[in-house]
Amino acid sequence: MPELPEVETIARDIRPHLVGAVIRGVRVLKADILRGIGPRAFERSLAGCRIAAVSRRAKHVVIRLDDGRRVVIQPRMTGSLLVSEAPVTADRYVTITVRLSTGRQLTYRDVRRLGAVHLLSAEAWTRYTARLGPEPLEAGFTAARLAAALAGGRLAVKKALMDQRRLAGVGNIYANEALWSAGIDPSRLARTVTTAEARRLHHELVGILRRSIRRRGTTVRDYRTGTGEAGAYQSRLNVYGRAHRPCPRCGRRIVLTHAVDARATYFCPGCQR
């Protein structure tokens, strides 16, 4: 699933081609990815609108229109956004096409159609974003805020990192990587993480997210950038997808388990006691 670095890369790639453009026409080819609105109403509502901004919030691409509404796209497992010079019509996985005044086309493609597209008023967007946790790359996100996000409840620390109400944008790949880098057992209760460990985890998590953005994200299988290319951070992963290989730090074999949160959890039993 595209996480913070992947969605940030997509937003940065498509932003220069969208901001300031007027939407000349919209076609919904697969309506089941829409939430809370029908395909014809979605098409009519967007026609003639100018795009004011493109950003990311958590794992969502957010396209702000000049009237304050937001088109909010959550790619999930297999969704991707692409801006092209020529119309994309022959691809059976295309779900939505948006024709722009610049002559370009924005295409939302989703192989398994697990993604979601919302059209929200300014007020509805305020309520939606308020349910999400803090952004880990914002200046105000400190080690103390991370410690506060981990406190309380009986969640394992890995699951707490991935809880979008506690922390926005972190998913399975980067939770695994950050916990290994910080030397913390992913199955530990989040509330047992000490102040010193929270500082170390904060440092490692922020650094990993920034490095992944610089390398345009991680492509394990389906993820593509806003220009249609694979990311490059997968070559820098230390534990994710490396079950039974030697730990880069201590040489012990990396373990894969699904016991922590029913997701693939990779850890080193030597480094992450």
N, C-alpha and C positions, 0 to 999 in steps of 0.2 A: 504494500500500500504506500503510495506517495506520502512522505512525511514532510516536516517543515522544510528541509533543504530542497526537496524535489518541487514542492508547490511554490516555494520562493523563486526557484529557477524558472518555472513556467511563467509566473507573473512577470518577472523581469524581462523575459524574452518577448512576450506578447505586448507589454505596455507601450513601447514606442510606436507600434503599429495601430493601436486602438485609441489612445488618448486624443481627443479632438475630432475623431471621426464620427460621422453620422451613420446610424443604422438604416440602410436602405430597404432591407428585407430580411425576414427570418423564416426558415423552414424547419419544422420539427418532424423528423423522420421516425423517431422511436419515442413515443410519448411516455413510456413507463419510467423514464429518468426524471420527469418533472415531478415536483412536489407542490401540492396546494394550488395548482392552476392547470387548466386544460391546454392542449396544444394550440388551438386557434386563438384563444385569449392571450396566450404567451406571445404568439406571433404579432398580433395586433398591438399589444401593449408596448412592444419594443420598437416598432417601425417609426422612424422619424426622430428617435431620441439621439442625443449626442452623448458620447462617452466622455465623462469628466475625469475618471481616475481608474487605475487598476492596481490592486494591492493583494496582500495575502493576510489572512487571519487564521491561525492554527493550521489546519490542513485544507483550507478553502481558498480558492481564487475568488476575489471580490471585484466585480466590475460595477463602479458607481456611475449612474446616469446623471444627466444634468438636472433632473427633477428630484434628485435625492434618493431614488430607489436603487436597490442593489440587485444585480444578478449574482447569485452566490453558487459557486460550482465546487462540489466535493468529488474529486476524481476517484477516490477509493482505490480498488485493486487494479482496474484496467483502463481507467479514463485518461484521456490526454487532450490537450488543447493545442491547436496549430493555426498560425496565420500564414496564408499562402497567396501568391499572386494569381494563380489560376484556380477556378472552382474545383472542389473535390467532390465528385459525384459517384464514381464507380465503386467506392469502398463500402461494403455492406455493413461495416461497423460504425459508420457515421450516424450520429443521433440528432445533431442540430447543426445547421449552417447559418451563418450571419453574414450578409452581404454589406460591405462598408462603402462609404462615399469615396474612399481612396482607391476603389477598384479591387481591394483585397477581400479575402474571405476568412472569417474565423470559423473553425470547425471544431466541434466537440465530438470526439470518437471514444467509444467505450465497448470493448470486446464482449464483456460479460454483463454489461449494463447494471453494474453494482453501484455506480456513482449516483449523485443526486444534484439536481439543478433547482434552485429556488428563485423566485422573484419577490423581493421583500420591500415594503415601504420603509421609509427612514425610521419610523417608530418600531416596526417589526424587526428591523436590523438591530436597533439598540437593544431590544429584548433578547434577540438571538445571541449577539456577541457577549452580552452580560453573563450568559450561562457558561462561557468559556473561561479558562484560567489565564494567568499572565503569560505574556510572550517571553520566552527565555533569552531572546536576543535584544530586548529593550533595555535601555540604560537603567531603569528602575528595578530590573530583576536581579536581586542580590542573593548571596548565599543565605542570608536570613530569610528571604522570601521563599527560597527553595525549602529550607528547613520547616517553615510554617506550612508549606504545601504538603510535606511528608508527615506532619504531625497528625495525630488522632486516627481512630479507626484501627482496623486489624488487617489492612492490606499489606501484601508483600511489597517491598520497595520498588521492584520492577513494575508491578501493576499500578502503584501509585504514580510513578513517573509517566505512565501511559494514560492515566485518567485525565481526559481533556478538561474536566472541571477544575482540576488542581493545577495543571500545567498544559499549555496549548502547543500542539504541533509535534510532540515527541511520540513516536510509535515504537514498534518492536525492534527495528534495526538499531536505532540510536540509543534506546534504553539498554539493550545488551552491550553495546560498545562503551557507553559511558560508565556503566557499572563495572565492567572489566577494567577500564582505565583507572577508575577510582579504587579498585580492589575491594569491592563490596559484594557480598553474596546476594544474588537477586531474590532469593527466597526469604531473606530477613524481613521482619516486620518493619515497615517504614518508620514507625514511631521510635524504633531503637537506634536510628542513625544519629550519631553524635554530632555536635556542632563542628568538630574538626572534620569529620567525614562529610558533612554537608558542604563545607567549604571546598573540599577536594572534589566532590561530585559536581558541584556547581562549576568549578574551573574546567573540569574535563568535559562536561556536557556542552558548555558554551563553545569551547575550543573545537570539539568534534563537529558541531553544527556549522560553525563558520568555515571550517576546512572543507566540509562536504559541499557547501554552497559554492566555494571557490572552484571545486571540481565538478560542479553542475549536477550533484546528486548521485544517488546509488541506483544502478539498474541491475536488479536481480533477474527480472524476466520482462515485465511489460512496460515499465516506466520509460517515457521519452520526454525530452526537454520540449520547450515551446518552439524549437526549430526542427523537431523530429529526430533528434539524435539521442544516443544512449548517454547516460551519465558516466562519470569516471571514478567515483569514490569507491566503488566495489573492490578495486585493487588495493585499497588502504584499510579494509576491514580487518580487525584483529581476531574477533571471535565469531561474529555472525556468519553462518553458513560454513563454518570450519570445524564441524564435529569430527572428533577422533584425530585431528591434526595436532601437532605440537603447539603449545602455548608460546607465543612470541617472547614472553617475558621469562618464564621459568622452565619451559620444555615439557611440562606435563600435558597429557592429552586433554583436549577440550571436550567437555561433556555436553550432550544435547538431551534436554528433558522437556516434557510438556506438563510437568506436575505443578509448576509455579502458578500459571494462569491460563492453562490450556493452549498457550501459544508456544512456539519454538523458542526455548530459552537456552542460550549458549553461555557456558561459563567455565572457568578453570578452577578445579577443586584445590589447586595449590595456592593460587593468588587470591582467590575470593572466598576465604574461609569465613 
